[in-house]
Amino acid sequence: MSRHSTPSTAVPEGFISIHGGEFTMGSDKHYPEEAPARRVRVGGFWISPTAVTNREFVRFVRETGYRTVAERPLDPGLFPGAPAENLVPGQGAVHLGE
């Protein structure tokens, strides 16, 4: 992997194809934040048949410079009323040893 790579159509060895389709996302009957129920379409994609190990994830982060959601600054506008100390990026699994 390269820090400056472009998207590739190459499929990693061993990955399996998941066909795209439509499904109902959300609910009008349970929690308000799940509403409204709506039909959405997800395109097909490839996925590993096994979980990514910590070692594999650390290698990926080091090789690509990827920043996890936990490391990205948060937009206070998306979290009205949240204390400032809760909007500080945390340190996720990227600091696990190999």
Secondary structure as UniProt FT lines:
FT   TURN            3..4
FT   TURN            13..14
FT   STRAND          16..18
FT   STRAND          21..25
FT   HELIX           32..34
FT   STRAND          38..42
FT   STRAND          45..47
FT   HELIX           54..64
FT   HELIX           69..71
FT   HELIX           76..78
FT   TURN            80..81
FT   HELIX           84..87
FT   HELIX           93..95
//
